[in-house]
């Protein structure tokens, strides 16, 4: 047991002794409640490690996730440079709101958590405080209000009650509809991103594009199947993924990445991975549609 603890400590020290620099900052100095805000993330780390960064499933408390823009990784002297823009919004009333991000270093047996710095932003109140005294408008007091507040309250209450009743009666169908719509959107995004990276790899034969392609595929498969693709080797993936063609492609990718022989993997073999992900998405959507 002591030997195992010592090995873990030595491994952790080796990882963090390498150059890892994780920074975030808001583009704006202040934000109005409900408006979008831009959070920029930069991450510098050694090429020989794999890092999973926050995606749409991450809890950006106290902010809410709207969208993200991922820029193509660059490398220099075996150092990877990643940049991501997160589009967030907030409905919290605190005058100062802060956030930091968590990412994870993946290895064969465990994952190590790394934290970014904390950045803050000022919230602008939508209500302007005025110290001036209010002067009564006696002219308006003489005019009968055209707006019937009592009738408006009744109508609003009825509409709200009807909407609540509709949701209670059809909430499963409503939730299912939005879930399917979200999965379709994420699948389209994955396919476009996969094809873009694949094209870059075939044009340049740069291993970093192949590594990025593999990482995107693992993350997407893990999100749909709830199986540990990101933290598993190709041999471990073969234990829960029985697609023989995909496993062969994964092993060929490993050989290309870790061997000294430079060769380009055939495009059709890489498309096997993409098509498997899309089929998994379609099967998941059909499963949701068939649920009662």
N, C-alpha and C positions, 0 to 999 in steps of 0.2 A: 504493500500500500504506500509506504514512504517513497519507494522507488518511482511509482506511478505519479505521485504528487510532484516529485522532483522533475520528472520528464515534462509535465504540464507547465511548470514554472519556467523551465528552460525554453520551451517552445514559445510561450507568451513573450518572454524577454526578447527572443530572436525576432518575433514579428514586430514588436513596438520599437525595437532598436533601429529598424529600417525607417526610411523617411516617409511618414504618413502625415499629410497636412489636410485637415477637413475644416472648411470655413463656409459660413453662410452670412448673408447680409440682405437687408431690405433695400430695394431700389429707391423707394420713396421714404421721406422723413415722417409723413403722417398719412392717415387714411380715415375716410368717413365710414361710418357703420354701414355695412352692406355693399360697399364698393370693393372692387378687386384690388389686390395688392401683389406686387411681384417680389418673390423671395429667390435670390440667386445662390446656388450651391456650387462650390468648387472643391474638388477632391484630388489630391496628389498621392500616389502610392506606388510601391514597387510592382513591376510587371509580373512577378512570380506569385502573386497572391490574387485571390478573387474576392471582390467586395460587392455585397448586395446593398443598394441604396434605396431610400424610400420611394414607394410608388403610390398609386391611387388608393390602396388599401391602408396606407399608413395614417395614424391618427395625428393630425397636425394641430392638436389642442394648443391654444384656444381658437385656432383658425379652422376654416373648412376648406377642403380641397376642391378646386374647380378644374384645373388642367395642368399639364406640365409639358415642357419642351426639353428634349434631351439632345444635346449636341454630340457630334461624333468625337470619340476619344482621340487624343493625340499622345504621342510618346516621344521621349528623348532620354538617352542614356539609361534605358531600362526602367524609366519612370513613366507611369500612365497619368494623364491629366484628363479628368472628367469634369464636365460642366452641365448643370441642369437648372432650368428655370421653372419654379413652381408658381402657379397662379392661385392665390388664396383669397378668402374673404372672411370677415368677422362680423358677428352680431353681438359681441360682448360689449358691455358698457364701461369697462375699466379704461381709465385714461391712458395708462401705459400697458402695453401687452408685449410679451416676450415669447420666444420659441427657440428651441435647439433641436437638432435632428440626430437620429441614431442610424448607423449603418452596421453591417456585420461582415467580418472577415470569415470566409468559409474555408474550412479544411476538411480532411477526410473523416474526422471523428467528432468535431464540435464546431461551434461558431463563437467568435470573439466580438464583443460589442465595442464600437468606437463612437465617440460623441463629437459633434461639432461644437463650435463656440455658441454662445447665446447672443441673439440680437433682439433689440427692442424697437417698438414703433409707437408713436403717439396717436391716440384716437381723437378725432375731431367730433365734438358734439353737434348734433343737428339742431339743437335748441339754443338760440342766442339769448343769453341773460341780459336783461335791460333793467336798469335801476330807475328809469324815468317813471313818473307816476302816470297812471292811465286816466285819461279824461273821458268822462261819460259823454257819449253822443246822444243828446236828448232828442235829436231829430229822428234817429233810428228807432228810438223807443216808441215813437208815435206810429211807426209803420208796422202793420201786422206781418209777421213772418210768413213768407210764401212756403218756406221749408217746414213741413210738419215732422218734428223730431220724433213724436210718439209713433206715428205711422211708419216712419223709417226704421225705428227700433223693432217694431213688430215684423216688418218685411224681412229685415236682416236676420232676425231670430229664426223665422220660418225657413229662409234659404239655408242658413247654417245647419239647422236641424235636418233638412232634406239631404244636404251634402254628407253629414255625419251618418245618416241612415243608409245612404247609398254605399258609403265606404264600408260600413259594418256588414252589409249584405254581400258586397262584391270585393272585399278586401283581398281575398286570396288571388282572385283574377287580376286585380289591379297591381298587387305586389309582383305577381308572376310576369305581367306585361312589362313592367319597368325592369325587372331582373333580366328577362330575355333581351330587351332592348340594349341594356348595358353590356351583356355578354357579346352580342353581335357587334357593337361598337368597338369593344376591346379586341375582338377577333380581327376586324378590319384593320385596326391600328397595328396589331402584331404582324399581319400579312404584309402590309406596306413597309413596315420597319425591317422585317426579315428580307424582303426583296431588295431593299435599298442596300443593306449591309452585304448581302450576297453578291450584288453587282459590283460593289467596291472590292470585295475579296477576289472575284474572278478577274477584275481589271488590273489589280496590283499584286496579287499573290502575297499580300501582307497578312501575317499570322494574326495580328491584332483584330482584324475583321472577322476571322474565323472564330477566335475566342469570344468576341462580342456576339456573334451569331449563336454560338452554343449557349452562352449565358442567357440571351433573350428567350431561346427555345425552352431552356430548363425552367425559367421563371414562369412562363406562360403555362407550361404543362403542369407545374406544381400548383398554380392557382386554380386550374380546372379540376385536377384529379385529387388534390389534397394529399399528394404523395411527395416525399422529400427529394425531388429531382435536384434542387440547387446544391444540396449537401452530399449528394451521392456520386460515386464514380460510375463509369460505364458498366462495370461488372455488377455493381450494386443495383443499378437501374434495371438490368436484365432480370432481376429477381421479381420485379413487379410490373415490368413492361415486357410483354411477350411478342412484340412486333420484331421479328427476326431481322428484317431489312433495316429498321431504325437502329437496332443494336449494332449491326455491322457498320453502319455509317458512323455511329458514335465512336467505335473502336478505331475506325480509320481516321477520324478527327484527332483522337488522342495520339495516334502514330504520327500524324502530320505536325502536331503541336510540339510533341516532346522528342521527336527524333531529329537527327541532324540532316537527314535527307529532305531536300526541298522539292515538293511536288504539289500540284493543284488537285484538290478533290473534285471529282466530276460533279457538275452542276445538278444532274438528275438525282444523284445520291443525297445531296443536301436538300433538295426539294422534297425528298421522302419525309424528312423531319417536319418541314412546313405543312405538308399535306396531312400528316398524322395529327398535328395540333388542330388543324381546321376540322378534321373529321371528329376529333374528340369534342370540339366545341359544338358541332352539329348534333352529335349524340346527346350531349348534355342538355341542349335546348329542346330536343325531342322528348327527353326524359321529363323535363319541366312541363312541357305541354301535355303530357299524358298523365301527370299527377292530378289527382282529384282534389 
